[in-house]
Amino acid sequence: MNFQNTPAFAKQLDAEDPLRSFRNEFLIPQHKGNDAIYFLGNSLGLQPRRTKTAINNVLKQWSTWGVEAFFKGHKPWLQFHQQLTSALSKIVGALPHEVVVMNQLTVNLHLMLASFYQPSGKRNKILCEAKAFPSDQYMLYSHVKQRGLKPDEVIVEVQPREGEVLVCEEDILAAIEKYKDELTLVFWGGVNYYTGQVFDMKTLSKAAQSVGAKVGFDLAHAAGNVPLQLHDWNVDFACWCSYKYLNSGPGGIGGAFVHERHHRNENLNRFAGWWGNKKETQFLMEKEFVPEASAEGWQVSTPSPILYASHKAALNVFEEAGFANLLLKNERLNEYLRFVLSEVSTGLPNDSFKIFTPGTKEERGCQISLSVKNGKKVFEYLSNNGVFADWREPDVIRIAPVGLYNSFEEVWQFGQCLKAAVLTFAA
Ligand SMILES: Cc1ncc(COP(=O)(O)O)c(C=O)c1O
């Protein structure tokens, strides 16, 4: 499509957007009496209007029935999770019984490693990305240590090449080949939080499994952002948070995928808790733990119906919009943003900013990471002018317009604001 960097053209794209009405489903933060430009779907997704009612319903159930609300009413809390898995399984490309909603992301990763990191003799290495989100690095390091192994010997990181920021997929495949007799797990981010680079999870899974390793993904920046086919890609496990692209709210409940071929494997270790026990016998209070033969068998503790309700409210919006439609709009917004940025850059000094997120459709989602001259000042200018972006040292501004609540006009406005900011500090 031939884009134009004009407000009229952006408004026309909005008028033609079949998902335009979904913006009204969200509460948009205000700046000086107007809607702010909220480009932080990669950080904390916005609040759906319906979330409040959904949470209030749970509070009502609690006040009406007390603990009996786990069993009473047309939506008893005991079965609440089942209302989430259908919508979520479509988003991550799984069978419904391969998805479970529980805990938080890093906790879930520890639980998955308890099962899928099975070091044995010299086959004890984990391959992962250098500069992963720190929580993942802490998780791996501490997990390996408590198994009595030395993290520096066991964790192998694949670095970007000298002078580059993106990890080259050939280098990951080469590392899998190099360590083929020692690898037990390949653990990767579906989308890197800093660069926005989307990895080819299908190819990585195949390569890892071809050398006898398991494969797991952190999908914090992928779930709700990019197309996923976890079941078909034969991924062993994956975990994600729901507060970014899935709009479940701050500290929202996390999600996990366990491929169905592992559900009945009694040789897998796991950290058990009563919520993972078979539902039929959970309340018999017997000594022996008999896990539910689905991803639910990895649950440990009593989940919060309040968090379920908030997650479900947002998933309903996804269901109404249709995830395939949303992916199309995300793609179009991103294309337009790239066009606007390239137009804006032609009127600015050469070194004003540079996009370092990959440009091909397969390697990018909603996020664009920019390396910006006078980055901190430009970022503050944007903030002071009603743009919600994200700052990362030393010079990086990350933005992620999302299809459910961002408009093409906002993308055009962002371009104007960035230009004004850069010019303000260029002298
Ligand atoms: C890639 C990635 N991994 C892990 C985390 C940590 O998530 P949590 O605090 O929910 O455990 C985050 C949080 O933003 C993240 O972006």
The ligand as an SDF file (V2000), in Angstrom:
LIG
                    3D

 16 16  0  0  0  0  0  0  0  0999 V2000
   10.7420  -11.3470   28.9290 C   0  0  0  0  0  0  0  0  0  0  0  0
   10.2980  -11.2680   30.3630 C   0  0  0  0  0  0  0  0  0  0  0  0
   10.5420  -12.3120   31.1770 N   0  0  0  0  0  0  0  0  0  0  0  0
   10.1710  -12.2760   32.4770 C   0  0  0  0  0  0  0  0  0  0  0  0
    9.5360  -11.1800   33.0130 C   0  0  0  0  0  0  0  0  0  0  0  0
    9.1670  -11.1860   34.4770 C   0  0  0  0  0  0  0  0  0  0  0  0
    7.8120  -11.4150   34.6220 O   0  0  0  0  0  0  0  0  0  0  0  0
    7.1250  -11.6260   36.0710 P   0  0  0  0  0  0  0  0  0  0  0  0
    7.4880  -10.4400   36.8850 O   0  0  0  0  0  0  0  0  0  0  0  0
    5.6620  -11.6740   35.7630 O   0  0  0  0  0  0  0  0  0  0  0  0
    7.6680  -12.8840   36.6270 O   0  0  0  0  0  0  0  0  0  0  0  0
    9.2490  -10.0810   32.1930 C   0  0  0  0  0  0  0  0  0  0  0  0
    8.5640   -8.8940   32.7380 C   0  0  0  0  0  0  0  0  0  0  0  0
    8.3510   -7.8950   32.1030 O   0  0  0  0  0  0  0  0  0  0  0  0
    9.6520  -10.1240   30.8330 C   0  0  0  0  0  0  0  0  0  0  0  0
    9.4430   -9.0940   30.0160 O   0  0  0  0  0  0  0  0  0  0  0  0
  1  2  1  0
  2  3  1  0
  2 15  2  0
  3  4  2  0
  4  5  1  0
  5  6  1  0
  5 12  2  0
  6  7  1  0
  7  8  1  0
  8  9  2  0
  8 10  1  0
  8 11  1  0
 12 13  1  0
 12 15  1  0
 13 14  2  0
 15 16  1  0
M  END
$$$$
